[in-house]
């Protein structure tokens, strides 16, 4: 067995990042893909989720829920890609990915000269990811800096010596992260982001929509992503972020999917609530 074959296999919360990579790999194979992620298949394969990811036998409702989660990953990925392009076009040259997981934006997106991208996550997923990147001989398209630290610890204290400059604007991305954190941890994370954000900074968040834990988590398989969800978005996410000094916009998956030419095939089952795709600018 080679060293690459002996690499640590994903487990726990960060293993869900490998599942996200599988979704991105499948999307990348579509002719009408909303994005292309050439490294996603390699991440999924290294984590044992390629070419196929076996699902336990279940009912039709469970299958639809799995498809719904996968669709949300595709739409949110495109949404945040667009936000990053907008932030870069506005002159922002610092990017921080919180809970970076198997994110490959440093390698698959075109970045302006001088861009520094920080990937913040615990050591285990970053090491797993590094082994795949070495195998694929991947070359980043910007300056990529990994910051191994637990987001429950003093991550700003680790980000600063890695080269992050809080006096310059930053674009922050927390994708598929906040839903795993209790409300007090979400508030602390946002307070820390805000303290490190100069005027002109951007932020992209994905939040669990109201009722998502009840719909998806009630009968979730232990150890699955949905079984670890603990928080949902506030009733008024725009007002919530305004209280932290951010001018935010809220979007639903349905409206973004339609804008990307991939509309939902079913009508809404209930009144549409504020959306969990958030873009915000520090004023």
Buried (B, 14 or more C-beta within 10 A) or exposed (E): EEEEEEBEEBEEBBBBBBBBBBBBBBBBEEEEBBBEBBBBBBBBBBBEBBEEBEEEEEEEEBEEBBEBBBBBBBBBBBBBBBBBEBBBEEEBBBBBBBBBBBBBBBBBBEBEEEBBBBBBBBEBBBBBBEBBBEBBEBEBBBBBBBBBBEBEEEBBEBBBEBEBBBEBBBBBBBBBBBBBBEEEBBEBBBEBBBEBBBEBBBBBBBBBBBEBBEBBBEEBEEEBBBEBBBBBBBEEBBEBBBEBBBEBEBBBBBBBBEBBEBEBEEEEEEEEBBBBBBBBBBE
